């Protein structure tokens, strides 16, 4: 049985879709406990109800009832595991379901499911042991099974919530881009700061909910998937806030707060973030770097990452589907040189001198501010940015940043 439990644990914790997980719990329990039917009831803390969409043997319609009623409700209230040998003579048993389905319930094993804080998250119930009656040994096995199921349910819920938060973040970012374009079209330089401040306030308010993931991050320090999703969400949220500030301060020269940063690690993290960009879905991003280098630069990581993301997105926009973008990091005297190369349509000679101009864009939905902001950021780091391009062969952008030297 221990071997079976281990196999079940691996299977359940590998499933991240909440609905599929519940079905998997039911199917696994029937085999593991040799029962005819099984149900997983989840606890709704708001309504104080148990509910289930997954019931074997009857139509899969949502069932809801108060925890003040029924055998499952009693288990949820008390936290007790119950074996009911003669359910028809038990006042808690609801005979209506059997009368509607024609099923005859002989015995019931009901186990509360608890999370890592020992709080009830639901109730697991199996009916009619195939051979004989449920025993105290079955209780022990069912409790172990319920513990595994509870962990899997909590993990799936959290990961699902992170995905939803990330989708909200993407929506907020899209709204930001749309609002930014409206500002530029209507007022250009004269009112960018004023209008962007209003947008800044509104969108930052909407993004405030994202910070709730920090609490989830602290609750599950050992869950790598949750740590990854929350880190991506928080980094994306910070980039949006930073971009809002950049728009607001567009006309101002600004000194950034700088720290010692590993450029190789920053590039790798940026590529990981770009993997969630739908516009880059079919584009392969390749990073080439000498592992013997120690690419330390004294920079503002958020601003340089903003430049990298802008250039990678531009490269992806110019590239055909299933193409690639190559990023290279090397040392040139007292500078670090970053190259971002695409194999797209290239930049025609007649517009090469215009690409750095504010509001110039070849994209139907572009703002034309991206490269101008990139140039200002690099200039404020005492660096250089330029490009080389051939029509139908591709474009390479170069970023040169001073290397950090210990004094």
N, C-alpha and C positions, 0 to 999 in steps of 0.2 A: 504493500500500500504506500510505503514511503516513496518508492520509485515512481509510482503513479502520481503522487502529489507533486513531486519535482517536475515531472513532465507537464502536468496541468499548470503549475506555476509559470513555467517557461512559455507555454502556449498563451495563457491569459495575459501575462505582462507584456507580451509581444504585440497584442492587438490594441491599437490606439483609437479606433473608431468606437465611440460609446455604445451605439446601437448594436453593432456587430459583436461587441464584447459581451453584452447581456445575453445575446443568443448563444454565444460560445459557452458562457457560464452555465446556462440551462442544459445545453447538450452534454457538456462535460460532467455535470452533476448526475445526470441520469445513468451514465455508464459507471461513474465512480461509486455511487451509493446504491446502484442496482434498484432504481425506483422507476415507476411508470410515468409519473408526471413531475414537473418542477416549475417553480415560479420564483422570479427575483422581484421583490418589491423595494422600490427606492423611497427614501423618506424626504418629503417636502417640508422643510422646517418653517416655511412661511405659513402654509395652510394647516400644518400639523396633520398631514395626510400621508398614507402610503399609496404608491401608484405603481403600475406595471403595464408595459406594452408587450412583454414577452411571456406567454403562457403556453405550455405545450398541451396539445390535445383539444384546445378550443380556439375560437377566432382570436386573432391578435388585435384586440381592441383595448384601448386604455382602460384600466380598472383603477378607481380611486375610492378610498374610504378613510374615515377618521381612525387615528391610532387608538381611539377609545373603544373600537369595535373589533371583533374577530380575534382569532388565534394569533395571526400575524401582528395585529395591533397590540395585543398583550405582550408579545415578545419584544416589540419595539419600546413599549413603555417601561418594562421591567428589566430588559437586557438578559432575560432568561432563555435558555435553550429548552424546548418542550418536545416531548414525545406524547402524542395523543393516540392511544390504542383503540379507543372506541369513540370516534368523533361524533356519531349520531346521538350519543347520550351526553355530549359536552355542550353546555349552554353557549359557549363562544363560537361553536361551529355554525357556519352558514350553509344550510341544506339546499338553498335555492339554486346554487350553481350546479350541484349534482342533478337536481330535478330537471333543470333546463338542458343539460348535456347528456343525461343518461349514464353518466359516470358514477361509479360507486366508490366512495372513499373509505378504505379500510383502516388506514393509519396514517399519521402525519408526523413528520419531523421538521421542526421550525427552529431556525438559528438566526439570531440578530447579527448583523454585520456592523463592525465598528472601525473607525479610522484610527490613525496613529495617535490621536488625542483621546481615544476611548469614547468617542461620540458616535451615536447610532446614525448610520447613513442608509440603512435599509434592513430588510429581512429576507432570508433565503429559506425556501420551503420545498420539501419533496414529499410526494404522496405515494403510498402503496409500495412497500418493499416487495420485489418480485418473488422472493423466497422468504417465508416467515414474517416476523415482525421486526421493526427497528429496535436496536439494542443500545445499551450505554456505549458500547464500542463504536457503533454507528454515529452516536452523538459526538464522540471525540474526533472521528474522521470528518464529520460535517462541520465542526467548529474550525478545524484546520483549513478545510476547503473554503469556508466563509471568510476567514482571515485573508487568504490569498486573493479571493474574489474582491474583497473590500479594497485592498491595496491597488489592484488592477483598475477598479472603477475610479478611485480617487486620481490615479495617474492619468487615466484617459480623460477624465473631466478637466484636469488642469491643462493638459496639452491641447484639448479642444478649445478651452478658454483662451489660451495663448494665441492659437490660430485666429480666433475671432477678434482678439485685440489687435493682432497684426493686420487683419483685413480692415478694421476701423482706422488704423493708422495709415494704411494705403489710401483709404478714402479721404482722410483728412489732408494727406499730402496732395492728392489730386485737386481737392478744393482749394488748397493753397496755390497750386500752379494756376488754376483757372482765375482765382482772384488776382494773382500777380499779373497775369496777362491783361486783365481788365484795367488794372491800375496804369500799366504802361501805355495801353492804347489811349486812355482818356486824358491822362495828365502828364505823362512822361516825367522828366526830371523835376519839374516844379512841385509836384504833389506826391511824389513817391514816399517820402518820409512820413508825411501826414497820414495818408491813407493806409500805408503799411502798418503804422502804429495801431490803427483800429483793427486791422486783420490780425496783427500780432496778438492783441488782447483776446479776441474771440477764439482764435484757433488754439492759443495756449490754454484757454479755459477748457476746450474740448479735449485737449491732450492730457489734461490733469488726471483723468481716470486711468490713463496708461501707467501712471506711477504706482497704481495698486499692485502691479506685477512685482514690484520690489519686495512687497510683503510675502508674496508667493515664493519668490526666489530665496528668501531667508528661511522659509518653512521647510524647503526641500533642498538643502545644500548638496546632497549626494546624488540627486537625480540629474544626470547629464543632459537629457533632452529638455527638461524644464529650464535648466540653467542656460542652455543654448538659446531657446526661444525667448526667454525673458531678457537675456543680454541683447539679442537682436532688436527686440522691441524698444528697449531703453535707448540703445544707440541710435535707432532710427528716429525716435522722438527727439533726442538731443540735436540730431542733424536738422530736423524741421525747425526747431526753435532757433538754431544757429542761422539757418537760411533766412528766417523772418528778420532776425537782427541785422543780417547782411543787407537785406533790401531796405530796411529802415535807415541804415547808415550808409546807403549807397554812395552818396556824394561826399562822404567824409573820409579823410585818411585816418586810419585807425592802427594803433599799435596793439598787437595781440599778446596775450599771456602765453609764454613759450616754456616748454620743458624738454628734457632729453628724451628722444623717442627713437625706437628701433624702426627704421623705414621699411625693412623687410617684413616685419610683423604687421605694420600698419597696412602695407599693400595686401598682405594675405587676408587680413580682417576685412578690408574693403572689397576684395573679390568675393568673400563669403557673403557679405551684404548684397552684392550685386546678383548673387544667385537667386534672390527673392524678387528681382525686378522682372516683370512679365515681358518687357521689351527686349530682354536679353536671354529669353528662354532657350532659343536654339543656337546661341553663340557660345563657343567654348573660349574661356579666358585662361591663358597660359602665362605663368609667371616664371621667369628665368632669373636666377640670382646665384652668385657665388657664395656657397655656404661658409667659406673661410672669411668672408667680410664681416665686419662689425659696423653695420650702416647706421651709426648714431648721428642724429641731427637735432639741432636746437630749434624746435618748431612748435606751432600750435597744431596738435594732431587733428582736431575737428576741422580746421580750415583746410589743411592739406588733404584730408580725406574728402572734403567737399570738392576740391579741385580734381582729385582722382576720379570720383564718381561722375562728375560732369564730363570729363574727357572719355571715360569708358562708355558712358551712355551715348555720347556723340559718335564714338567709334562704332557702337552697336547699331545706331540709327543709319550710319553710312554703309553698313555691311550687308551683304546678302544673307538669307537664312542659312543656317548650318555652317557659317563661316567661323573664323577665329580672331581673337584679339590677343596680341603678344605684349607682355609687359616685361621690361628688362631693367635691372638695377645694377649700376656699376660705379666705380670710383674714377674721377678725373681730377688729379692733383688735389686741391683742397675742397672739392665739391663732390656731391653725389648727383649722378645723372640718372633720371628715370625716363625710359622711353615707352610710349604707348602706341602700338602700331596696329592698324587695321588693314584689311585687304578689300576695301570697299571701292566706291565710285571715285574717290579723290576729290580735290578742290580745284576747280577751274582757275586758270591764271588770272582771269579778269576780276575775280572776287577775293583773291588772296589778301589783298591790302585792306579789305573791308571786314574781314572776319572778327577783328578785335574791336570794331566800332560798336558802341552801345546801340541796342535795338536792331542791329542787322542780323537777320536769320534767314536760312533757307528752308526752315521747317514750317509747315502750315500752322502748327500749334506752338511754335517756339516764341520766346520773349526777346531773344537777342542779347540778354544780359549775362548769360553764362560765362562766355569766354572773357568778357571785360572784367567780371568779378574774379575769375581765375587769375587774370593778369595782375589785378590789384593785390590779391592775396600773396602771390609769389613775390611781387615787388616789396611788399611789407615784410618779407622774410629775407630780403637782400638776395633774391634769386633771380633766375631768368626763365622765361618760357617762350618757345617758338615751335614752328612746325615745318615739315617738308612734305610735299604731296605731289603725286602724279595721277592724272586722270585715268580712271579704270584700273589703277594699280594699287591705290591705297594712300593712306596718310600716316605719318608718324609725328606725334607731339613729343617734345623734349622739355623736361623740367630739370633745372639745375639749382640745387640747394647747397648752401655752405655746410661742410662737414663739421661736426662738433669736435673741438680739440680741447683736451684737458689742459688747464693752465697751471 
